[in-house]
């Protein structure tokens, strides 16, 4: 494989056999920089070969997860990986038919699916959370209760407070939008604007 031309789809396709093929993948999720696999048998994964792939920083096995550190392109790799795993409706390996193993695998799959849903819903909201947090921090620091740069009647302080409070109040709306995208449902952006405008009532100074 030409390392200088590998893209997200090629990386995803190269990863599948190196973690033991589709049959060994119980679930695959991602966070900000890592692909997080739950594998049936981690001994089938080739750590050294994975770390040699272009775009892979390192591999970490922790907490029952097989984590492949990729970086900011991880979302695109995960999307390509989902497409590859959906190409065939392969059933889970049945090499361990005992009831306790079946129950354990069912729990791991359910936990993996829940983790994937929560992670995928919250990741797009990180910039919103950071921005709202910074605005609220500035409002508190510059306000009369701390540095006193802005007094209680300052228009700037009112705007900062309004934006920060509206952002926090609107989080459920943004979460529903993010969940809708993950579930591939249509969500009209006009709903967000209407809901946010409903939250942005007249500012009342304390």
VENURNOR-V420740 format. One record per residue. N is the residue number from 1. RES is the residue in one small letter. D_FIRST is the distance of its C-alpha to the first C-alpha in Angstrom with 1 decimal. Layout:
{{N,RES,D_FIRST} {N,RES,D_FIRST}}
//
This chain:
{{1,x,0.0} {2,x,3.8} {3,x,6.0} {4,x,8.8} {5,x,8.3} {6,x,7.5} {7,x,10.8} {8,x,13.1} {9,x,12.7} {10,x,9.0} {11,x,10.0} {12,x,13.0} {13,x,11.5} {14,x,9.4} {15,x,12.7} {16,x,15.0} {17,x,14.5} {18,x,14.4} {19,x,17.8} {20,x,19.3} {21,x,18.5} {22,x,20.8} {23,x,23.9} {24,x,23.6} {25,x,23.3} {26,x,26.9} {27,x,26.2} {28,x,23.7} {29,x,25.2} {30,x,24.4} {31,x,26.6} {32,x,26.2} {33,x,23.1} {34,x,22.2} {35,x,21.0} {36,x,23.7} {37,x,23.3} {38,x,26.3} {39,x,25.2} {40,x,27.5} {41,x,26.5} {42,x,24.7} {43,x,24.5} {44,x,21.9} {45,x,19.4} {46,x,17.2} {47,x,17.9} {48,x,16.3} {49,x,12.9} {50,x,13.2} {51,x,14.4} {52,x,11.4} {53,x,9.3} {54,x,9.5} {55,x,12.6} {56,x,14.2} {57,x,17.4} {58,x,18.8} {59,x,20.0} {60,x,23.7} {61,x,25.7} {62,x,29.1} {63,x,31.9} {64,x,30.4} {65,x,27.2} {66,x,23.7} {67,x,22.6} {68,x,19.1} {69,x,19.8} {70,x,17.7} {71,x,20.3} {72,x,21.8} {73,x,19.0} {74,x,19.6} {75,x,21.8} {76,x,19.2} {77,x,16.7} {78,x,19.8} {79,x,20.8} {80,x,17.5} {81,x,17.8} {82,x,21.4} {83,x,20.5} {84,x,18.2} {85,x,21.0} {86,x,23.6} {87,x,22.1} {88,x,24.0} {89,x,27.3} {90,x,26.6} {91,x,29.5} {92,x,29.3} {93,x,29.3} {94,x,32.9} {95,x,32.7} {96,x,35.3} {97,x,38.0} {98,x,40.6} {99,x,42.2} {100,x,41.5} {101,x,37.8} {102,x,37.7} {103,x,39.7} {104,x,37.4} {105,x,34.2} {106,x,36.1} {107,x,37.0} {108,x,33.5} {109,x,32.2} {110,x,35.1} {111,x,34.5} {112,x,30.8} {113,x,31.7} {114,x,34.4} {115,x,32.2} {116,x,29.6} {117,x,32.5} {118,x,34.1} {119,x,31.1} {120,x,29.9} {121,x,33.4} {122,x,34.1} {123,x,31.0} {124,x,31.8} {125,x,35.3} {126,x,34.4} {127,x,35.1} {128,x,38.4} {129,x,39.5} {130,x,38.8} {131,x,40.6} {132,x,43.6} {133,x,43.8} {134,x,43.9} {135,x,46.5} {136,x,48.7} {137,x,48.5} {138,x,49.6} {139,x,52.4} {140,x,53.7} {141,x,53.3} {142,x,55.1} {143,x,57.7} {144,x,61.3} {145,x,60.6} {146,x,58.4} {147,x,58.2} {148,x,60.6} {149,x,58.9} {150,x,59.3} {151,x,62.5} {152,x,62.7} {153,x,63.7} {154,x,60.9} {155,x,59.1} {156,x,55.8} {157,x,56.1} {158,x,56.9} {159,x,53.8} {160,x,51.5} {161,x,53.2} {162,x,53.0} {163,x,49.3} {164,x,48.5} {165,x,50.7} {166,x,49.5} {167,x,45.8} {168,x,46.7} {169,x,48.8} {170,x,46.1} {171,x,43.4} {172,x,44.2} {173,x,43.7} {174,x,40.3} {175,x,39.3} {176,x,40.4} {177,x,38.4} {178,x,35.2} {179,x,35.9} {180,x,36.5} {181,x,33.1} {182,x,31.4} {183,x,33.5} {184,x,32.7} {185,x,36.4} {186,x,38.0} {187,x,39.6} {188,x,41.8} {189,x,41.4} {190,x,45.1} {191,x,45.9} {192,x,44.4} {193,x,46.4} {194,x,49.6} {195,x,49.2} {196,x,48.5} {197,x,51.5} {198,x,53.6} {199,x,52.7} {200,x,53.6} {201,x,57.3} {202,x,59.8} {203,x,59.4} {204,x,62.3} {205,x,62.9} {206,x,63.9}}
//
